[in-house]
Amino acid sequence: MIQHSNPINNFDIIPPRKRGNVRVRILATSQSNFVSSSNSFGTLFKRGFKMTAMTLVIMLSAVPFLSAYEAHIINVTAEIAFIEPPILTLPGAVDNNSLIGGTGLAGTVDVVMTDDDPDATYIFYTYGSGLNPSTIPDPVCGEPNDADGGGDLKTELIQLSLTSDTVIKAIACDGADGLAHESIINTKVYDFDVLCPPTDVVFPTNLAVLAAGDNPTNDDFIASANIIINGDLRSNNDITASGGGANRNINGNATASGAVSVANYIISGSTTQGAPTTTLPDVQIPTWQANAQAGGTVNGSFVFPNGTSGIELGPTEIMGNLVFNGSNSVTFAGPVYVHGNLVIEQNTTLTQDPALGNNFVTIIVDGTIDIDNNVNFVGNGSGDGSGAFLLISTAAAQAGDNAAIEISNDNSDLGDAVLYASNGDIHINANRVVLAVFATHGTSATNAAIDFESNVTVNYRELPDQIVCGEEIDTLNQLLINEFLPNPTGSDIDGEFVELYNGTNASIDVNNYVLYDNNDANELIISTANVVAGVTTVDPGERLVVYRDGDADFELNNSGGDTVRLYNAAIGLGILIDQKVYTYSPVPDNKSFSRVPDGTANWIDPDPTPGDPNLEFFSTNLRLTDPIVYENSEPEYSEPAMSVVTELEPEPEVESTETEPGPQSEPESQPEPEPESVPAPETIESTDPEQNSAVLPEEPVEEPEDAI
């Protein structure tokens, strides 16, 4: 039963299933009150519930007039014409009663709107991009939202072709104008796995090493003793040897546009001299620079202190340098574009996200790539066609002992990495294993395009034939899980929090959104009771912190990993907005997992910053030993426009002992320390959102004057 009341009248309605008469009891104290009640009754159905269009026949024969101000019960008969809403279908669609139109969609999906109700002669609809129905206006009878939406006869085929996240709202009407009766609104959300489209890449079969410049004097391949190339070798100039010694083995064909120093090589296949020149395989560098940019931009340099683990990067653009300061553990989940230099120091492991499958993940660097000893690249799978890294430097060839891509000696496994210098040279020092090597030219006849020192092995296997993103780039412009703290200092049940970030251009009210861990039964409903200051609306570019606040079932595991999931309603009624799986175990005390910068695809594990911008590891830890040179229109910068620490040592981890703020209190602000009173080492957190940096000094230092 539907009930309605106000200070002067009330009525009850017993609705039918589809069509029929219902009895309405109106309690009125005057004739005017009766009219008011009748009008309220009409408004209830037409607007309040948006349930039906109706014809209301008021039977007043038994009560011609109300002449006294006394209570009367008046029986009114109303004929309800319930119009069935449109049905929105697509191959594999879920039940029409669900908000979910489809999940995990890809490619082009055709959505068809139909209605079997004979009263429904028109269908009007609205639609728009994204996953949030509240951002799409409701359809109105007689008001198509544009030339492509609304006002179509239901007997005609209404079809929308979707390629990305879309919300559709549709109503059925018994006429073409605003006076028509309408059905309830059928809202459907179509969730695509919108990856940046994979691109095909073709490397010549069995080609392990290629020097493919256009200068016949410096396109050589040169090698010291004890090298093994398990594949073909080709050079647009000469294939030569340096130093004494032997055991230069090419387990494949050797092809040169110049000469092959046959006496210094053992070649299992054919030897060809004077061959036509060739070019590097096209790896579509501009496309993958753009795909990295789509994941968000770091306006500075990423510099990770020694021993940092739990890093996840990509897709992302980094405007400065990317530096791993030793013993780092990082997972690449998409393409990364670095405008400065890439430095990977010793004992660092780089792993390809399993979601990328047997494909390439790209790291594109405008500057040089410098890889220290004991660095390991781990791709997906094994054997021919398995996943691999594609390391690209677009820097020019470097004079002397430097190179566009420089690999230091001693025990690094790059067996899942392809090195690619699109405009420069590659030097690989002793005791290295690599998957394949492609370069253009050196700087002179004695500074070759590709130079192998002793004990270098190229273990070629069939290379991947596609480059992919892996990350759902479109979600980065949505509401996101931005940070979470599984193991706070003190009580987990009170101190655990999840921070949300609004990457859209509209405010979003997350009241009654639901957080889950990896168990569908463990829910934390977002409300005014468990957020800071009791405000559940997140403005564009802002953050909202949701505290566990004593919830007994929602719990983020401290060991064994877990999943954090955000739905816009309970599972079964709402759709998945965002999720993050973490496998870090055990989780250290008071270490959060954060997107850095806010709203991007990069995840690290810094100290928690609930409600504040997530820290970025750049600026004063930056080491710029070489200038960043921008070709063409950009000027050359000979020094960084920021404070610089020129030497870095491993830093001990500094644990925070502060108690996290409760849901109804703002975090306490801390006084900024005097420069002369800062002990070393210490973490100094900037509260300036524009600076947003982390400082790990060896000696007392002043705050940088220039913010990034």
N, C-alpha and C positions, 0 to 999 in steps of 0.2 A: 504494500500500500504506500502511495506517495502522499505525504502530508505537507500542508502549508498553513502558516498562521501569521497573523500580525495583530497589533493591539485592537483592531476593530473587526476583524473577520477571520474566518478560517474555513478550510474545506479539505475533504479527503477524496482521493481518486483511486478507484480500483481499475488498473489498466488491463486491456485485453492483450492477447498474444499477437494478433495481427490486425484484425478489423472487427468492429462490433460496437454495441452500445455499452456505456458504463454509467453508473449512478454516481452523481456528485452531490454531497451533502454540504450545503453552505449555511453557516451560522451568521445571521445578519441582525443588526440592531436598528437598521433603517433602510429605506429604499436606496439611499446613496451608498450605504455600506454594501448593499447587495450588488449594485453596479460595480463598486470597487472590487468586491470578491470575484465577480465574473471576469473582470479585466485581468485580475491577478492570475486567475485560472488559465486564461488564454496565454498570458505572458509566460507562465510556468512551462507550458508545453512548447510554445513557439521559440522562446529565447532561453529561458532558464536551463532547461534540460536539452534543448536542441534535439528533441526526440522525434517529433513528428510534425507534419502539417496536419491541420484538422479542420473540420467543419463543426462548429458548436451551435447546436440548436437548443435554445433555451425554451423550455416548456413553462410558460407562466400562466396558463389558463386557470390553474387552481389557485393562484395567488395574484390577483389582478393588481393590487396595490398594497403597499405597506403604509399605514397611516399612523401607527403608534411606535414610539421608541421602546420597543420590547423585543426580546429575543425570539426569532423564528427560525425554524429549520426548513429549508427549501430544497426539495429534490429537483435536481436538474439532470436532464439526459443529454449526454454528449456523444456524438458519433466520431470515433477516432479512426482516421485513415493513416495507418502506419506505413510509411514508404521504406522499403528495404534499401539499405545503403549499397553502393556499388561494390562489386567484387574485383579485387586487384590480384591478378595471377601472373606467374611466370613459371617456367619449368623448374620443378623442385621447390616451389614456394611452400611456406608453412601455412598452418591454418589461418583462414581469413580473419578469425577473431583476435589474432595476435597482432601486436604492434610491429613485430618483425616481419618485413617483407622478404628478406633473404639476407644471409650472412656468408662471408667468404666468397663473395661474387668476384668474377674476373671477366675481362673482355667486354663485349656488348651484350646487355641483357634487355630483352623486350618485355615490357610490362603491359598487359592488356586489361582494360576496364570494361566490365559488363554489368548488367543488372537484369534479372529475370522478372522483376516486379512489373506488372502491366501498368501501374500508376506512374512508374518512373520513366518519363519520356525524355528527360535530358540529364546529362551528367556534367557537372562543373567541377573543375579541379584546380589546385595550385600545387606547385612543386618548387624545390630549390635544393641547392647543394648542402652537404653536411649530414650530420646524424641527429641534430637537435630539432624535434618538431616545433618547439616554441618559437623558433626563428622563422617559421613559414606561416604566412597569413592563412586564416581559414577561408575556404571557398564560400561564395554566396551565390544563390540562384540569380541568374541574369547578369553576373559580373565576372566574365573571364579575365584572368589575370594578365594575359597577353594574347598575341595572335595565335599562339600554339596551345593555349590552355582554356578549357571550359567551353560551354555552350554547344556541345556536340550531342546530336541525337544518340540515344543509347543503342538504337538499332544499327548504328554504324560502328565500325571497328575503331576503337580508341586505343592507340598504342604509343607508348613512349619508349624510346631506346636510350638506355642508361649505360654509362661507362665509368661512373664514379659515384661516391656516396651521395645518396639522394633521399629526400623526404617527399612523399606524395600525399596530398590530402584530397579526398573526393567526396562529393555528395550527389545524391539523386534528387531530381526535382520533377514536379508534375507540370511544369510550364517553363517558358524560356525567359521570364522576367522576374523582377524582384518580388512580385506578389505570389509567386509559386510556393507551394509547400515543399519542404525539404526533408531529407532523411538525416539521420545522425551522420557525422563525419567519419569516414573510414580513413585512418592514418596508417601509412606504411613507411617503414624505414628500410632502405636497401643499403647494406654495408658491404662495400667492396674492399678486397685486399689490393689497394691501389699502390702497386709498386711502380717505381720508375721503370718504364718498359725495358726488359733485357735487350741487349744488342748483341748481334752475332759478331764474332771476331775470328778471323781465319789466319792461323799461323801455318806456314808451309810444313808439310809432314816431315818429321824427323830432323828438322832444322834446329840444332841446339845452340849454335853461336853464329851471329851475323854482324859484320861491320859493313854498314850500308850507307856511307856518306857519299857526297858528290865531289869530293876533292881527291884526286888520285895520288896526292902526296902524303896524306895523313889518315887514310882510311884503313890502315893496316890492322892485322891481328898479330900479336906478338906474345910468346910464352916462354917461361923458364922451364927448367927440367921438372920431371915427375908430374906431368899434368895428364889428365884423362878426360876426353870428351866422348861421351857415349851418345853419339848422334852425328849429324852432318855439320861441317864448318864452312862458312862462306865469307869472303871479303871482297869489297870493291877495289881493293888495292892488293897488297902482298900478304902472304902468310909467312911470317918469319919467326926466328928464335932469338932469345937473348941469353947471354952467359953461356957457360959450358954445361956439361951434364947431358943426360939422355932421357929416355922414357917419356917422350912427348907422344901420346897415343891418341889417334883419332879413330874411334870405332865407328866409322861411317865414311862419307865422301868428303873430300877437300876441294873446294872450288874457289878460284881467285880470278879477279879481273887483271891482276898483275901476275906475279910469280909465286910459286909455292916452294919453300925451302925444304925440298923433299928429303935431303940428307939428314935433316934434324927431326923428322917426324916418322912415326910408324903409322901408316894409313891403311886401314883394312879394306876400304872401298876404293872408289875411283878417284883419280886426281885430275883436275881440269884447270889449265892456266889460260889466261887471255879471254875469260868468259865475259859476256855482257854484264854491265852493272845492274844492280837491283835496288829495291827500296825496302824500307821497313814495313812490316805489316801495319795496316791502319787500325789503331786501337781507339779511335774516336775520342780523342782527348777533350775537345770542347764539350761534347755531350756529357762526359762523366765529370767534368768540372761543374757543369750546370746541375747535374743530379746531386752532387755533393752539396752545393749551395742550397738546394731545396730543403735540406735537413736542418738548416740553421747556421748562423755565423758566430764564430768566436772573434770578438774585436780586440785581438791581441795575440799573444803566444801562449800555447799550452806547454807548461814545463812541469813534469811530474817528479816529485822528490824521490830519492832512493827508497826502494822497498814498497812503492805504491802498488796495490793490487786491486782487483775488482773493477778495472777500468773497462768501459765499453764505449767505443767510438764509431761514428758513422751512421748515416750520412751526415757530414758536416764540412763547413768551410772554416779554415783557420787563417786569419789575416797575417799572422806573424810566423813564428817558428813552432815546430812540434818537437819537444825534447823529452825523451825517457831517460831519467838520470840513474839508470842501473837497477837491476833486480826488480823491474816492473813486470806486471802481468796484465796484458791488455787483449781484449777481444774486439775484432773489427766486424761490425754488423752492417756496414755499408761503405760506400766510397768516401774518401777523405781527400780534400783539396787543401794543400798547404801553400800559402803564398811565400813563405820564407824558406828555411832549411829544415830538413828532417835529421835529427840526431838520435840514434838508438845506442845507448851505452850498454856495457857488459851485463851479462846474466839476465837479459830481458827476453821474455817469451811473448810472441805475437800469435794469436790464434784466430782462425777464421770462424765466424759464427756458423753453427751447424745449419741454421735456416738458409744459408746461402747455397747449400748443396754442392754439387760438383761443378762449380762455376768460378770465375775470377771475381775477386774483390780488389778494387783499385785504390792505390795511394798515389796521388798526383802531386808533385812538388815542383814549384817554380824555381826554387833554389837547388842546393846540392843535397845529396843523401849520403850520410856518413854512418856506417854501421860498425860498431866495436866488436870485440871478441866475445865468444860464448853467447851469441844471440841466435835464437831459434824461431823459425817460422813454421807454424803448424796449420796445414790446410785440411779440408774435409776429405775423408776417404783415403784410398791408396790405389796405386796402379794407374793405368792409362785413363785420361780424362777426368781424374779426380780434382777436387777443389784446390785452388792455389791463389797466392797473392800476385798482383801485377804492380810492381814498384816502378813508377815513371818519374823521371826527372826531365824537365824541359829546359834546364840550365845549359848554357854554352859550355864547350870544352874548357877545362881548367889547365893552366900551365903548371909545369913542374911535377911534383909528386901528387898533387891534388887531382880530382876528377869530378865530373858531374855526379857520378855514383862511386863512392870509395868504400871498399870493404876491407876492414883491418884483418890482420892475421890472427890465427889460432882458433880452431875448433868451433866454428859457427856452422849451423845447419840451415842453409837456405834452400834445402831440397824441395820446398814447397813455394819457392819464390822465383818469379821471372823478373830479371832486371832489364829495364828499357830506358835508354837515354835518347830522347827524341832529337836532341840538338847538341849532344856532347859525347863524352867518353866515359868508359868504365874501367876502373882498376880493381882487381881482386888480388889481395895479398895471400900469403901462404895458408895452407891447411883449412880450406873452405870447400863446402859442397853447395852447389847451386843447381836450380832446375833448368834455366835457359838464360842466354845473355844476348841482348840486342842493343847496338849503339850506332851512332853515325860516324863521327870523326874525332880525331885528337886535335892538337894544336900545331904539330910539326911532324916531320918524317920520323923523328926519334921519340915522339910522344903519341903513341898509337891510339886508335879508336878503342881497342880492347886490349888490355894488358893483364896477363895471368902471371903471378909469381908461382913459385914451386908448390907442389902438392895441392893443386886445385882440381876438383872433380866436377864435371858437369854431368849430372845424372838425368839426362833427358827422358821424358815419357810423353805420351800424347797429351797435348795441352787442352784445357777447357775450350769450348767453342762459343761460350757466351759470357758476358759481363752482366752482373745483376746488382740490384740494390739490397734486397733483403728486408729493409725497414719499410713500414707503411708510411711513406713520406707525407701523405695527406693528413695523417693523424696529428702531425706536428702543428697544425693550425686549428686544433680542437681543444677540448678540455682534456687535461692530461694529469696522470699521476706524476708529480714532479719530484717528490722526496718522501722517504719513509724511514722510520727508526724502529727496527725490530727489537733491539736489546738496549734500552735506556739504562742509565745508571739509576739504581733503585728499583722500584716496582714496575714490572712490565705492564701489568694490567692497568696502571694509571698513566705511565709515561709514554707508551707507544703512540706514535702519531703517523698520519699520512697527510702530506701536503698536496693540494691540487693547484694547477696553474691553468689560467684561462688564456689560451692562445688565439682566441677568436676576436672579432671586433665588436662583439655584443656582450652585455652582462648576462650571466647565467645563474639562476637560482638552483642550487643543488639540494635544497630541502627535500628529504625523502629519497635522495639518491642512496645507493647501498654499496658499501665496501665488503668484499669477501676475501678470505684467504684461499687456500687451495681446496677447501671443503665447502660445497654448496650450502651446507647447513649453518655455516658460521658467518653470520651477517652482522654488519655494523651500520645501522641506519643513520644517515646524516641528519642532524636536527639542530635547532638552536641550543640544545643542551650540551653538545659535545664539540662546538666550534668556538673559537676565540671571539669574545664580545657578543655572542649569540647571533651573529649575522651570517646567513647562509648564501648570500649573493656574492658572486665573484665577478668583479669588473674586468674589462679587457686588460691583459697584461699583468694582472694581479694574482695573488696567491691566497689560498684558504687552508688553514690547518685544522684537521679533524683528529681529535684525540680519542683513544680507546676508552678512556674515562670509566674504567671499571667494568666494561663489557665482558661477560663471562666466556663467550664462545669464540669471538673473533680474536685471533692470536697469530702473530707473525713469529715463526719458528726461529730460535737462536742457533739451531744446528740442523743440518740436513737439508736446508733450503726451503723455500716456500714460494707462494705466488700472491701478489696483491692485485685485486681486480676491482674495477669501478663500473657499476651498472647505473642506469638512470631510473631503475625501479627494481623490485625483487626479481630474481631469476625466474623466467617463465612469463613475466609481464614486461620487463624492460630489455634493453639491449646493452651489450658490452661496449663501454666507452673507451676504456684503456686497461692495460694490464702489464705487469712486470714480473718476470720470473727471476728469482735470485737463487744461486746455488752455493754462495759463499758460506763456508762452515768451518769452525763455529764463527758466529758473528761477534766481533769484539764489542766490549761495552761502549756505549755512546758513540757508535759509528753509524751514520746514516748512509743510505744509498740515494744519490741525487743526480738529476739531469743538470749538466753544466755546459753552457749557460742555461738558465731557466727555459723550459719548453723545447729544448733541442733533443736530439737522439743520443747524446753522449751521457753515459752513466759512470760515476766514480763514487768513492766511498770516503768523503771527508767528514769533518765534525759537523753535527747537525746544525741547521739554521732555520728552524721552523718559522715561517712567516716572512723571512728575509730572503733577499736574493741569494741563490746558491753560489758558493765561492768558486772562483776560477783560478786555476794554477797558472798564472802568467805574471807578466810585468817584472817585478824585481828579481825573480829567479831567472830571468831571460839571459842567455849567453849569446851575444851576437859577435862572434869572432870574425865573421865575414860580412861585408855589406849586402843588403838585399837590393838587387838591381832589377828594376822594372824596365823592360824594353819598350821601344816606341815612344809613347807620349808621357810616360811617368818618369819623374826625376830619379837620380841615383841617390840613395841614402847611405852615407858613409858611417853613420852611427845611429843608435836607436834613440828615439825621442822619449826616453824614460830612464829611470834609474836602473843600473845594471850591477849585478853581482858577478864578477868574472870567474870565480872559482866556487864550486859547490862540493860539499862533502856530505856523506850520508847523515841524515838528521834523525835523532830519536823521536819516536812518536810521543806527542803531548796529549795526554788524556784530559778531557774536560771533567771537572768535578761539580759543575753547576747543576742544580736541579731544574729540569725542564718546566716551563710555565704550565699551569693548568689551563683548562679550556676557557675559563671565564676571566683570565688575566692576560695582559699583554706582557711579552718578554721584557725583563728589566734591561734598561740600557746601561752599558758599562762606560765609565769615564775613559777617555782616550789617554793612554799612558804618555808621560813625558819622554821624549827621545832619550835623555840621558839616564833614565831609570829603567830602561828595558833590559832585563837579563837575557842571556843567550844560553840555549836556544829557546824561542817562544813563538807561539802563533799569534799573529796580529791580524785581526779580522776587520776589514773595512766595512763600514755601514753605508758607504756611498754606493747606490745602485749602479752608477756610471763606472765606478772604479772596479768594484766587485772582484777583488783579487785576494790571493793568499800569499803571505810572506813567511818564509822560514829562514831567518838570517843566522849566520854563524856568529857574527859580532853585532853589537848594538848598532842599529842603523836608523836613519831618519825616514819618515814616511816619504814616498815619492811625491814630488810636487805636481807631476803631470799624471792625471788620471787617464786610464784607458777607457 
